[in-house]
Amino acid sequence: MADHDAGSPAPVLGTPADYPARPPDKRRTWQTVLLILFAAVLVAAMGGWGYVMMTARPDTRATVFSFDPAADQVMVTFEAHRPEGRGMVCRLRALDARQAEVGARDVRVPAGEGDVRLTERLVTSARATTVSVQGCYLVH
């Protein structure tokens, strides 16, 4: 297919200079604005998450050492660490074989030395197969 007439030096459809300038693409402008807005929200969220992680209290932790399940309860032995002279509350959680929660309880750890080992009874609605300390926080 020929792009110009026989004997004519110019293309049949014309050159880019023969046409008016394209109007600005408003869709591209909106895409740019949305991309910048998304990036700003992402940076703010990451900054907020970093602030939360830096100000979190890593000076509390607890570990389950053993548990003895029965049909309607479980005896949990766990060790808790907190700053000396500070009390804390730890949430114990029991799950069944399908990972459904069958029991939970907040246990108050009194102020005292840094490390303490406790054994607590946790009432359950079914036989527990897993017990964990969901989290701890300091109290006054």
Contacts in CASP RR format, 6 or more apart in sequence:
PFRMAT RR
TARGET T0000
AUTHOR 0000-0000-0000
METHOD contacts of the structure
MODEL  1
MADHDAGSPAPVLGTPADYPARPPDKRRTWQTVLLILFAAVLVAAMGGWG
YVMMTARPDTRATVFSFDPAADQVMVTFEAHRPEGRGMVCRLRALDARQA
EVGARDVRVPAGEGDVRLTERLVTSARATTVSVQGCYLVH
2 12 0 8 1.000
3 11 0 8 1.000
3 12 0 8 1.000
3 13 0 8 1.000
4 10 0 8 1.000
4 11 0 8 1.000
4 12 0 8 1.000
5 12 0 8 1.000
57 137 0 8 1.000
57 138 0 8 1.000
59 81 0 8 1.000
59 82 0 8 1.000
59 83 0 8 1.000
59 138 0 8 1.000
60 80 0 8 1.000
60 81 0 8 1.000
60 82 0 8 1.000
60 88 0 8 1.000
60 136 0 8 1.000
60 137 0 8 1.000
60 138 0 8 1.000
61 80 0 8 1.000
61 81 0 8 1.000
61 136 0 8 1.000
62 78 0 8 1.000
62 79 0 8 1.000
62 80 0 8 1.000
62 81 0 8 1.000
62 90 0 8 1.000
62 133 0 8 1.000
62 135 0 8 1.000
62 136 0 8 1.000
63 78 0 8 1.000
63 79 0 8 1.000
63 133 0 8 1.000
64 76 0 8 1.000
64 77 0 8 1.000
64 78 0 8 1.000
64 131 0 8 1.000
64 132 0 8 1.000
64 133 0 8 1.000
65 77 0 8 1.000
65 78 0 8 1.000
65 79 0 8 1.000
65 117 0 8 1.000
66 76 0 8 1.000
66 77 0 8 1.000
67 74 0 8 1.000
67 75 0 8 1.000
67 76 0 8 1.000
67 77 0 8 1.000
67 94 0 8 1.000
67 128 0 8 1.000
67 131 0 8 1.000
68 74 0 8 1.000
68 75 0 8 1.000
69 94 0 8 1.000
69 124 0 8 1.000
69 127 0 8 1.000
69 128 0 8 1.000
69 129 0 8 1.000
69 131 0 8 1.000
70 127 0 8 1.000
71 126 0 8 1.000
71 127 0 8 1.000
72 123 0 8 1.000
72 124 0 8 1.000
72 125 0 8 1.000
73 121 0 8 1.000
73 122 0 8 1.000
73 123 0 8 1.000
73 124 0 8 1.000
74 94 0 8 1.000
74 121 0 8 1.000
74 122 0 8 1.000
74 124 0 8 1.000
74 128 0 8 1.000
74 131 0 8 1.000
75 119 0 8 1.000
75 120 0 8 1.000
75 121 0 8 1.000
75 122 0 8 1.000
76 92 0 8 1.000
76 94 0 8 1.000
76 119 0 8 1.000
76 120 0 8 1.000
76 121 0 8 1.000
76 122 0 8 1.000
76 131 0 8 1.000
77 117 0 8 1.000
77 118 0 8 1.000
77 119 0 8 1.000
78 90 0 8 1.000
78 92 0 8 1.000
78 117 0 8 1.000
78 118 0 8 1.000
78 120 0 8 1.000
78 133 0 8 1.000
79 115 0 8 1.000
79 116 0 8 1.000
79 117 0 8 1.000
79 118 0 8 1.000
80 88 0 8 1.000
80 90 0 8 1.000
80 109 0 8 1.000
80 115 0 8 1.000
80 116 0 8 1.000
80 117 0 8 1.000
80 118 0 8 1.000
80 133 0 8 1.000
80 136 0 8 1.000
81 114 0 8 1.000
81 115 0 8 1.000
82 88 0 8 1.000
82 109 0 8 1.000
82 114 0 8 1.000
82 136 0 8 1.000
82 138 0 8 1.000
83 114 0 8 1.000
83 138 0 8 1.000
84 112 0 8 1.000
84 113 0 8 1.000
84 114 0 8 1.000
85 111 0 8 1.000
85 112 0 8 1.000
85 113 0 8 1.000
85 114 0 8 1.000
86 111 0 8 1.000
86 112 0 8 1.000
86 138 0 8 1.000
86 139 0 8 1.000
87 108 0 8 1.000
87 109 0 8 1.000
87 110 0 8 1.000
87 111 0 8 1.000
87 112 0 8 1.000
87 138 0 8 1.000
87 139 0 8 1.000
88 108 0 8 1.000
88 109 0 8 1.000
88 136 0 8 1.000
88 137 0 8 1.000
88 138 0 8 1.000
88 139 0 8 1.000
89 106 0 8 1.000
89 107 0 8 1.000
89 108 0 8 1.000
89 109 0 8 1.000
89 136 0 8 1.000
89 137 0 8 1.000
89 139 0 8 1.000
90 106 0 8 1.000
90 107 0 8 1.000
90 109 0 8 1.000
90 133 0 8 1.000
90 135 0 8 1.000
90 136 0 8 1.000
91 104 0 8 1.000
91 105 0 8 1.000
91 106 0 8 1.000
91 107 0 8 1.000
91 133 0 8 1.000
91 134 0 8 1.000
91 135 0 8 1.000
91 136 0 8 1.000
92 104 0 8 1.000
92 105 0 8 1.000
92 106 0 8 1.000
92 107 0 8 1.000
92 120 0 8 1.000
92 122 0 8 1.000
92 131 0 8 1.000
92 132 0 8 1.000
92 133 0 8 1.000
92 134 0 8 1.000
93 101 0 8 1.000
93 103 0 8 1.000
93 104 0 8 1.000
93 131 0 8 1.000
93 132 0 8 1.000
93 133 0 8 1.000
93 134 0 8 1.000
94 101 0 8 1.000
94 102 0 8 1.000
94 103 0 8 1.000
94 104 0 8 1.000
94 122 0 8 1.000
94 124 0 8 1.000
94 128 0 8 1.000
94 130 0 8 1.000
94 131 0 8 1.000
95 101 0 8 1.000
95 102 0 8 1.000
95 128 0 8 1.000
95 129 0 8 1.000
95 130 0 8 1.000
95 131 0 8 1.000
95 132 0 8 1.000
96 102 0 8 1.000
96 126 0 8 1.000
96 127 0 8 1.000
96 128 0 8 1.000
96 129 0 8 1.000
97 129 0 8 1.000
99 130 0 8 1.000
102 124 0 8 1.000
102 125 0 8 1.000
102 126 0 8 1.000
102 127 0 8 1.000
102 128 0 8 1.000
103 122 0 8 1.000
103 123 0 8 1.000
103 124 0 8 1.000
103 125 0 8 1.000
103 128 0 8 1.000
104 122 0 8 1.000
104 134 0 8 1.000
105 120 0 8 1.000
105 122 0 8 1.000
105 123 0 8 1.000
107 118 0 8 1.000
107 120 0 8 1.000
108 139 0 8 1.000
109 116 0 8 1.000
109 118 0 8 1.000
109 136 0 8 1.000
122 128 0 8 1.000
122 131 0 8 1.000
END
